[in-house]
Every structure is written in C-alpha cells, then in structure tokens.
Amino acid sequence: MRSAALCRWGLAGLLGLGLSQSRATSVTPLTLTEQAKRAAIIVRAKVGTATTAKEGDVTYTVYPLTILESIAGDPKALPQAGDQPALYFLQGAQDLPKVSAGQEAFLLLYTGKLDSPVVGFNQGFYPVVSGSVAVGDPTAPALTGPITDPAITDPAKLRDALRAAKEGK
C-alpha cells in the first residue's frame, strides 16, 4: 500500500502538479496486538551486512536475516537475498529503523518489498540489546496495549505476548 502511495506521489510530481515533498504521513501508534495481527511474519533474527539491490529503477538496501526463532508465519515467504530471508528497505525512504549488521531484533513484518517491510511504519521493530528488549530506546517503539507492560524487557515475555496477540488470546 505504501509503495503505491509513494508511486502516486512520484507520478504527481512528474506531472507537474506541484505537490510539496514536505508532506508527511501521519502515523497512528499501534498496540502490540494490532502490530502482531497485521504482521504476516514475526521472527527473532540477527541482521546481516547490508547490500544494495536494484530492480528496474528502484533501489533497495537489503539486510539478510539469520532467523533465530520463528514466532508466526513462514520466514521463507520473505524476499530472499541469496538463500536467506531478508529485509528490503527502499533507499531514500525516511524514518526507517536504525538497523546494523550483527543486531538482534524481534521483527513484525509484511512479506512484500515495500518502502519498509516492518509493520506500522516501523513500529514492529524491537531491538534486543545485551539480552534485553530495548524498551525506551528512541529507535524502538513503545510496548503498549492490553497484553503488554511498558516495562517488558524479557525477550521470552515479548515472544509469548506476540504469540498470544497473533492467536487472538
């Protein structure tokens, strides 16, 4: 959906309709339950080294993933980089999560190649730092909603909360 919106904006600009590039998308905060329900795939993964992929006129930054744990969905349905599932971020897209090689994270994902594959304009990105979920990190969305506690930092508790949310419990 967002890629289609980006294409419409780009086409409008090319047609000289004078649309300002300063227009921002309003992001509605999603609860963890809403994020989990929207995600096709939920994994705990380690991020590999970024590469670039070009498809026609579109360029992506690609991060291969080493899946540590599959929580929901089949990671094989994700776009692939070589023989690994991968995150494809549209180069030039704004407000992407800060991703780095070697980083571990819980990822709530769409399966397509969009501006960002992370659910909720990147709300579904939960870094794990020193064995804890990085709550309070400005790059990590707040854990909110009926089944979570803002102080959830235990990866096992987050995994269980994600499973319960996905299953509608």
ABEGO torsion letter per residue (X at the ends): XAAAAAAAAAAAAAAGAGBBAABBBBBBBBBAAAAAAABABBBBBBBBBBBBBBBEABBBBBBBBBBABBABEBAAABBBBEABBBBBBBBGBBGBBBBBBGBBBBBBBBABBBABABBGGGAABBBBBGGBBBBGBAABBBBBEAABBAABABAAAAAAAAAAAAAGX
